[in-house]
Amino acid sequence: MLFDTSPKDNRKDFFDREKEIEKLKELRTPITLVLGLRRTGKSSLIKVSLNELNIPYIYLDLRKFEEESYISYKDFLLELQSEINRLYKRFTSILDFLKSIKGVSVMGNEIRFSWKREKVRFSDLLDMLEESFNKFIIVFDEAQELIKLRGINLTPVLAYVYDNLKNVKIIMSGSEMGLLYDFLKIEDPSSPLFGRFLSTVELKPFARHEAISFLKRGFDEVKIEFKDYDTVYETIGGIPGWLTYFGSVYLDTRNLKISIDKTLDYAKRLILREFENFLKGREVARKRYFVVMRTLVNCGKWSDVKHALEAEEGIEISDSEIHNYLRQLIRHSWIIKEGDRYCPAEPLIGYTFKASAF
């Protein structure tokens, strides 16, 4: 059902992303990026595509590390270990390959990875997958979190996959697009991935007509008559996740105002929690970031931000500091730049900071 808020893995439950699904399934390059703002459906797009491709895969959901300041190599290996154990239950033939890898032990029917003296090397696991399968996919969901990874530099390993492994394909999704590109450094001559072409699938928020069609299909599925499509779009915007949440609430309340209010309240709480994660390590500038976001709720120029910050603090703030605040917010997809104006990346981000104190 379209208004089911759980992740989708079937195309019939996924709305109007046919071109994106087909493009992702091509796996045209060794590494494919799936980009889009939060709640645009990246995870569901990947799961639908994996379901249709019917290719063995491991799926590393890095969203669990969003509230962490760093990811240890132990954390990374334990996630891999869990997925390899899931894989082993389906493909027991990989056991002989696994036994030959340094740092891998077999305890009963469970595979264990070591992260100390004889630690498992990720590249050895990739070689095992290359040898074991005609085609294999590794998914890094919200891959920008890998920029926090300590104890291993993944970019040389990714370059090794790109250049040497023919059977292993990598899919990396990212809602903080600037941060993901900073991690990959594909335009940095010193990066192992420099000059590599990565296929990209981008999920954009729905335009008005797409959002209305989405809602119409959702209400048709449950045989509910609904007419206030424009009101919903003008208030909530075109992010599929917010529209899905609105639809699920409306099924319970059958009241437009209550459903919109509940959606706005839920969005505000979730966005503020995500912003608190962004502020970790930036606590000294916490108030300034809130001032910047409140200044830009209806879009604004660089000079507007500078004036607002200086008016708030009563001191001169250097141009370089202003540029850094804006750059960090763009990298993490809180704002976008349109010409000489900076705007919230999506409408409910603007709503959240307009309605929030700091």
Backbone hydrogen bonds, N-H to C=O, Kabsch-Sander energy under -0.5 kcal/mol:
donor,donor_aa,acceptor,acceptor_aa,energy
4,D,1,M,-1.5
5,T,3,F,-0.5
13,D,10,N,-1.5
14,F,11,R,-1.9
16,D,14,F,-0.5
21,I,17,R,-2.6
22,E,18,E,-2.4
23,K,19,K,-2.3
24,L,20,E,-2.4
25,K,21,I,-2.4
26,E,22,E,-0.8
26,E,23,K,-0.7
27,L,23,K,-0.6
27,L,24,L,-1.3
32,T,170,I,-2.8
33,L,199,S,-3.1
34,V,172,M,-2.5
35,L,33,L,-0.6
35,L,201,V,-2.7
36,G,174,G,-1.6
37,L,203,L,-0.5
40,T,37,L,-1.3
45,L,41,G,-2.4
46,I,42,K,-2.3
47,K,43,S,-2.5
48,V,44,S,-2.8
49,S,45,L,-2.2
50,L,46,I,-2.7
51,N,47,K,-2.2
52,E,48,V,-1.9
53,L,49,S,-2.5
54,N,50,L,-2.0
55,I,50,L,-0.6
58,I,137,I,-1.8
60,L,58,I,-0.5
60,L,139,V,-3.0
61,D,59,Y,-0.8
62,L,60,L,-1.0
62,L,141,D,-1.9
64,K,61,D,-0.9
65,F,62,L,-1.8
66,E,63,R,-1.8
68,E,65,F,-1.7
71,I,148,K,-2.0
76,F,72,S,-2.1
77,L,73,Y,-2.7
78,L,74,K,-2.5
79,E,75,D,-1.7
80,L,76,F,-2.0
81,Q,77,L,-3.3
82,S,78,L,-2.1
83,E,79,E,-1.8
84,I,80,L,-2.9
85,N,81,Q,-2.2
86,R,82,S,-1.7
87,L,83,E,-2.4
88,Y,84,I,-2.7
89,K,85,N,-1.5
90,R,86,R,-0.6
90,R,87,L,-1.2
91,F,87,L,-2.4
94,I,91,F,-1.8
95,L,92,T,-1.8
96,D,93,S,-0.6
98,L,94,I,-2.5
99,K,95,L,-2.6
100,S,96,D,-0.8
100,S,97,F,-0.7
101,I,98,L,-1.9
104,V,101,I,-1.7
105,S,112,R,-2.5
107,M,105,S,-0.5
107,M,110,E,-3.0
108,G,106,V,-0.6
110,E,107,M,-1.6
112,R,105,S,-3.1
114,S,103,G,-2.1
119,K,116,K,-1.0
119,K,117,R,-1.0
120,V,114,S,-2.5
122,F,120,V,-0.5
124,D,121,R,-0.6
125,L,121,R,-1.5
126,L,122,F,-2.0
127,D,123,S,-2.1
128,M,124,D,-2.0
129,L,125,L,-2.2
130,E,126,L,-2.3
131,E,127,D,-2.1
132,S,128,M,-1.9
133,F,129,L,-1.7
136,F,167,N,-3.0
137,I,56,P,-2.0
138,I,169,K,-2.5
139,V,58,I,-2.6
140,F,171,I,-2.9
141,D,60,L,-2.5
141,D,139,V,-0.6
143,A,140,F,-0.7
143,A,173,S,-3.4
145,E,142,E,-1.8
146,L,143,A,-2.1
147,I,144,Q,-1.8
148,K,145,E,-2.0
149,L,146,L,-1.6
150,R,71,I,-3.0
154,L,152,I,-0.7
157,V,153,N,-0.6
158,L,154,L,-2.6
159,A,155,T,-2.3
160,Y,156,P,-2.0
161,V,157,V,-2.2
162,Y,158,L,-2.4
163,D,159,A,-2.4
164,N,160,Y,-2.4
165,L,160,Y,-0.6
165,L,161,V,-1.4
166,K,164,N,-0.6
169,K,136,F,-3.1
169,K,167,N,-0.5
170,I,30,P,-3.0
171,I,138,I,-2.7
172,M,32,T,-2.8
173,S,140,F,-2.3
174,G,34,V,-2.1
177,M,175,S,-0.8
178,G,331,R,-0.5
179,L,331,R,-1.9
180,L,176,E,-2.2
181,Y,177,M,-2.4
182,D,178,G,-1.9
183,F,179,L,-2.0
184,L,180,L,-2.3
185,K,181,Y,-2.7
188,D,185,K,-1.5
191,S,188,D,-2.5
194,F,191,S,-1.8
195,G,186,I,-1.9
196,R,193,L,-2.1
198,L,196,R,-0.6
199,S,31,I,-1.0
199,S,197,F,-0.5
201,V,33,L,-3.1
203,L,35,L,-3.2
204,K,202,E,-0.6
206,F,238,G,-3.1
211,A,207,A,-2.9
212,I,208,R,-2.5
213,S,209,H,-2.1
214,F,210,E,-2.5
215,L,211,A,-2.4
216,K,212,I,-2.7
217,R,213,S,-2.4
218,G,214,F,-2.2
219,F,215,L,-2.7
220,D,216,K,-2.5
221,E,217,R,-2.1
222,V,218,G,-1.0
223,K,220,D,-1.1
224,I,219,F,-2.5
229,Y,227,K,-1.2
232,V,228,D,-1.8
233,Y,229,Y,-2.4
234,E,230,D,-2.9
235,T,231,T,-1.5
236,I,232,V,-3.1
237,G,232,V,-0.6
237,G,233,Y,-1.8
241,G,39,R,-2.5
242,W,239,I,-0.7
243,L,239,I,-2.0
244,T,240,P,-2.7
245,Y,241,G,-2.0
246,F,242,W,-2.6
247,G,243,L,-2.5
248,S,244,T,-2.4
249,V,245,Y,-2.2
250,Y,246,F,-2.8
251,L,247,G,-1.7
252,D,248,S,-0.7
252,D,249,V,-0.9
253,T,249,V,-2.4
254,R,250,Y,-2.6
259,S,255,N,-2.2
260,I,256,L,-2.6
261,D,257,K,-2.8
262,K,258,I,-2.6
263,T,259,S,-2.0
264,L,260,I,-2.8
265,D,261,D,-2.5
266,Y,262,K,-2.5
267,A,263,T,-2.8
268,K,264,L,-2.5
269,R,265,D,-2.2
270,L,266,Y,-2.3
271,I,267,A,-3.0
272,L,268,K,-2.3
273,R,269,R,-1.8
274,E,270,L,-2.2
275,F,271,I,-2.3
276,E,272,L,-2.2
277,N,273,R,-1.6
278,F,274,E,-1.8
279,L,275,F,-2.0
280,K,276,E,-0.6
280,K,277,N,-1.0
282,R,279,L,-3.0
285,A,282,R,-1.8
286,R,283,E,-1.6
289,Y,285,A,-2.4
290,F,286,R,-1.9
291,V,287,K,-2.3
292,V,288,R,-2.6
293,M,289,Y,-2.4
294,R,290,F,-2.5
295,T,291,V,-2.1
296,L,292,V,-1.4
297,V,294,R,-0.8
299,C,296,L,-2.2
300,G,342,Y,-1.7
302,W,340,D,-0.6
305,V,301,K,-1.6
306,K,302,W,-2.2
307,H,303,S,-2.5
308,A,304,D,-2.3
309,L,305,V,-2.4
310,E,306,K,-2.3
311,A,307,H,-2.3
312,E,308,A,-2.0
313,E,309,L,-1.9
314,G,310,E,-2.5
322,I,318,S,-1.7
323,H,319,D,-2.6
324,N,320,S,-2.0
325,Y,321,E,-2.4
326,L,322,I,-2.2
327,R,323,H,-2.6
328,Q,324,N,-2.6
329,L,325,Y,-2.0
330,I,326,L,-2.0
331,R,327,R,-2.7
332,H,328,Q,-1.8
333,S,330,I,-1.9
334,W,329,L,-3.0
335,I,329,L,-1.2
336,I,343,C,-2.7
338,E,336,I,-0.5
338,E,341,R,-3.2
339,G,337,K,-0.5
341,R,338,E,-1.8
342,Y,300,G,-3.6
343,C,336,I,-2.6
345,A,334,W,-2.1
349,I,346,E,-1.6
350,G,346,E,-1.2
351,Y,347,P,-2.3
352,T,348,L,-2.0
353,F,349,I,-1.9
354,K,350,G,-1.8
355,A,351,Y,-1.8
